[in-house]
């Protein structure tokens, strides 16, 4: 169990009520990323609060209404996953540095100077990010930020990235979960069928092709159809 003085607050508002827990910041971050954690180690106090600063506990009735259970572990999981966790300054700095490094490496591998058709070395991209004063959000994935970041980078250096279009067909049993993956990219076309299946055309940077297919197959358990339409 994390010491109280080392804990941070995780907070969620739901069903007109506020729910707060005191958590280990590192374990909360792991849980938010989908990793398994020990809840005895995660929580500094085995209580869900209405106001943690005042020590005011939330009622079992409110927990049942919001989470379908008054169990602290059930509520804590949903509070961390769906709510906000007040990360430490050091955590935010480390996350931002890691996201920036990941972004620079991706752009260096997949983007080119359209005038010379040669890739930009990582240091040039790093300098261009600074020159263009690009803000990188450590809480968002590369695919969510890439279009706006490339637009800003073009103010500092000539840069382009080959785009790829992929047609995707997902059956009704997985279409709901797949939709959340598809809509993180540019959806060129989308048709929902009468049986609940969906046919979409997605546009994305060519370098993200394999990551996209891996993530899509993960939620569809391999039972989806894809076809490269252009840019391959």
C-alpha positions as CSV (number, residue, x, y, z in Angstrom):
1,X,0.0,0.0,0.0
2,X,1.4,3.4,-1.0
3,X,2.1,5.9,1.7
4,X,-0.5,8.6,2.1
5,X,2.1,11.4,1.5
6,X,3.2,9.8,-1.8
7,X,-0.4,9.3,-3.1
8,X,-2.2,11.4,-5.7
9,X,-5.9,11.9,-6.3
10,X,-7.8,10.1,-9.0
11,X,-11.2,11.7,-9.7
12,X,-14.4,10.9,-11.6
13,X,-17.7,12.7,-11.8
14,X,-20.6,10.4,-12.7
15,X,-24.4,10.4,-12.1
16,X,-24.2,13.8,-10.5
17,X,-21.7,12.6,-7.9
18,X,-17.9,13.1,-7.4
19,X,-15.8,10.0,-6.6
20,X,-12.2,10.3,-5.4
21,X,-9.5,7.8,-4.4
22,X,-5.9,8.2,-3.2
23,X,-3.6,6.2,-5.4
24,X,0.0,5.3,-6.2
25,X,0.8,7.5,-9.2
26,X,3.0,4.9,-11.0
27,X,0.5,2.1,-10.5
28,X,-2.4,4.3,-11.6
29,X,-0.6,5.1,-14.8
30,X,0.0,1.4,-15.4
31,X,-3.7,0.6,-14.9
32,X,-4.7,3.4,-17.2
33,X,-2.4,1.8,-19.9
34,X,-4.3,-1.4,-19.5
35,X,-1.8,-3.2,-17.3
36,X,-2.8,-5.4,-14.3
37,X,-2.1,-4.0,-10.9
38,X,-2.5,-5.1,-7.3
39,X,-5.3,-2.9,-5.8
40,X,-3.9,-3.3,-2.3
41,X,-0.8,-1.7,-3.6
42,X,-2.6,0.9,-5.7
43,X,-4.7,2.4,-3.0
44,X,-3.3,4.5,-0.1
45,X,-6.7,4.2,1.7
46,X,-9.3,1.5,1.0
47,X,-12.1,4.1,0.7
48,X,-13.9,5.9,-2.1
49,X,-14.4,9.5,-1.1
50,X,-16.8,12.2,-2.1
51,X,-14.1,14.7,-1.1
52,X,-10.7,13.1,-0.3
53,X,-9.3,16.4,1.1
54,X,-12.0,16.5,3.7
55,X,-12.0,12.8,4.3
56,X,-15.7,12.6,3.4
57,X,-16.5,9.0,2.2
58,X,-18.9,8.4,-0.7
59,X,-22.1,6.5,0.0
60,X,-22.6,2.9,-1.0
61,X,-25.8,4.0,-2.7
62,X,-24.0,6.4,-5.0
63,X,-21.3,3.8,-5.8
64,X,-23.9,1.3,-6.7
65,X,-25.7,3.8,-8.9
66,X,-22.5,4.9,-10.7
67,X,-20.5,1.6,-10.9
68,X,-23.1,-1.1,-10.3
69,X,-21.2,-2.1,-7.2
70,X,-20.2,-0.7,-3.8
71,X,-16.9,-2.8,-4.0
72,X,-13.9,-0.4,-3.6
73,X,-11.8,-2.3,-6.2
74,X,-14.5,-2.2,-8.8
75,X,-15.1,1.5,-8.2
76,X,-11.3,2.3,-8.1
77,X,-10.7,0.6,-11.5
78,X,-13.4,2.7,-13.2
79,X,-12.3,5.9,-11.5
80,X,-8.7,5.5,-12.7
81,X,-9.7,4.3,-16.2
82,X,-12.5,6.7,-16.9
83,X,-11.5,9.7,-14.7
84,X,-8.5,11.9,-14.3
85,X,-5.3,11.1,-12.3
86,X,-3.2,13.9,-11.0
87,X,0.1,12.7,-12.2
88,X,3.3,14.0,-10.6
89,X,5.5,16.6,-12.4
90,X,8.2,14.0,-12.9
91,X,5.7,11.6,-14.5
92,X,4.4,14.2,-16.9
93,X,7.9,15.2,-17.9
94,X,8.9,11.6,-18.5
95,X,5.8,10.9,-20.5
96,X,6.3,14.0,-22.6
97,X,9.9,13.2,-23.4
98,X,9.0,9.6,-24.3
99,X,6.1,10.8,-26.6
100,X,8.4,13.3,-28.3
101,X,11.1,10.7,-28.9
102,X,8.5,8.3,-30.3
103,X,7.1,11.0,-32.6
104,X,10.5,12.1,-33.9
105,X,11.5,8.5,-34.6
106,X,8.3,7.9,-36.5
107,X,8.5,11.0,-38.6
108,X,12.1,10.4,-39.4
109,X,11.3,6.8,-40.6
110,X,8.2,7.8,-42.6
111,X,8.4,11.4,-43.8
112,X,10.6,12.8,-46.5
113,X,11.7,16.2,-47.9
114,X,9.4,16.4,-51.0
115,X,12.1,18.4,-52.8
116,X,14.8,15.8,-52.5
117,X,12.8,12.7,-51.6
118,X,15.3,12.1,-48.8
119,X,14.2,11.5,-45.2
120,X,14.8,14.1,-42.5
121,X,17.3,13.0,-39.8
122,X,15.9,12.9,-36.3
123,X,17.9,16.0,-35.1
124,X,16.5,18.1,-37.9
125,X,13.0,17.1,-37.0
126,X,13.7,17.8,-33.3
127,X,15.0,21.3,-34.2
128,X,12.0,21.9,-36.5
129,X,9.6,21.0,-33.7
130,X,11.3,23.6,-31.5
131,X,11.4,26.2,-34.2
132,X,7.7,25.8,-35.0
133,X,6.9,25.7,-31.3
134,X,4.9,22.5,-31.7
135,X,3.1,21.4,-28.6
136,X,3.1,17.6,-28.0
137,X,0.4,16.2,-25.9
138,X,1.8,13.3,-23.8
139,X,-1.7,11.9,-23.2
140,X,-2.6,11.5,-26.9
141,X,-1.3,8.9,-29.3
142,X,0.8,9.7,-32.3
143,X,-2.0,9.0,-34.8
144,X,-4.3,11.5,-33.0
145,X,-1.7,14.3,-33.1
146,X,0.2,13.6,-36.4
147,X,-1.9,15.6,-38.9
148,X,-1.8,18.8,-36.8
149,X,1.9,18.3,-36.0
150,X,2.9,17.8,-39.7
151,X,0.9,21.0,-40.6
152,X,3.0,22.9,-38.0
153,X,6.3,21.3,-39.1
154,X,5.7,22.5,-42.7
155,X,6.2,26.1,-41.4
156,X,9.8,25.1,-40.5
157,X,10.9,22.5,-43.0
158,X,9.6,21.0,-46.3
159,X,8.0,17.7,-45.3
160,X,5.5,15.2,-46.6
161,X,4.3,11.8,-45.7
162,X,2.8,9.2,-48.1
163,X,-0.8,8.5,-47.3
164,X,-2.4,5.1,-47.6
165,X,-6.1,4.2,-48.0
166,X,-7.3,0.9,-46.6
167,X,-10.8,-0.6,-47.1
168,X,-12.0,-2.4,-44.0
169,X,-15.0,-4.7,-43.5
170,X,-15.9,-5.7,-39.9
171,X,-18.7,-8.1,-39.0
172,X,-21.5,-7.1,-36.5
173,X,-20.0,-9.0,-33.6
174,X,-16.9,-6.7,-33.6
175,X,-18.1,-3.5,-35.4
176,X,-18.7,-1.5,-32.2
177,X,-15.2,-2.1,-30.7
178,X,-13.6,-1.7,-34.2
179,X,-15.3,1.7,-34.7
180,X,-13.3,3.2,-31.9
181,X,-10.1,2.2,-33.6
182,X,-11.2,3.3,-37.1
183,X,-12.3,6.8,-35.9
184,X,-8.8,7.6,-34.6
185,X,-7.8,7.9,-38.2
186,X,-9.4,9.8,-41.2
187,X,-12.5,8.0,-42.2
188,X,-13.0,8.7,-45.9
189,X,-16.1,6.5,-46.2
190,X,-18.3,4.6,-43.9
191,X,-21.3,2.4,-44.6
192,X,-23.2,0.6,-41.8
193,X,-25.0,-2.5,-43.2
194,X,-28.4,-3.8,-42.1
195,X,-26.8,-6.7,-40.2
196,X,-24.7,-4.4,-38.1
197,X,-21.5,-4.8,-40.0
198,X,-19.5,-1.8,-41.2
199,X,-17.5,-1.1,-44.3
200,X,-15.1,1.8,-44.1
201,X,-12.2,3.4,-46.0
202,X,-9.5,4.7,-43.8
203,X,-6.7,7.1,-44.7
204,X,-3.5,7.1,-42.7
205,X,0.2,7.6,-43.0
206,X,1.8,4.7,-44.8
207,X,4.2,4.1,-41.9
208,X,1.2,3.5,-39.5
209,X,-0.2,0.6,-41.7
210,X,1.1,-2.3,-39.6
211,X,0.3,-0.7,-36.2
212,X,-3.3,0.0,-37.5
213,X,-3.8,-3.5,-38.8
214,X,-2.4,-5.0,-35.5
215,X,-4.7,-2.9,-33.4
216,X,-7.7,-3.7,-35.6
217,X,-7.0,-7.4,-35.6
218,X,-6.6,-7.3,-31.8
219,X,-10.2,-6.0,-31.3
220,X,-11.6,-8.1,-34.1
221,X,-9.7,-11.2,-33.1
222,X,-8.5,-11.5,-36.7
223,X,-12.1,-11.7,-38.2
224,X,-12.0,-8.6,-40.4
225,X,-11.3,-8.0,-44.0
226,X,-8.8,-5.3,-45.3
227,X,-7.7,-4.2,-48.7
228,X,-5.1,-1.6,-49.7
229,X,-6.7,0.8,-52.1
230,X,-3.8,3.1,-52.9
231,X,-0.4,4.2,-51.8
232,X,1.0,0.7,-51.3
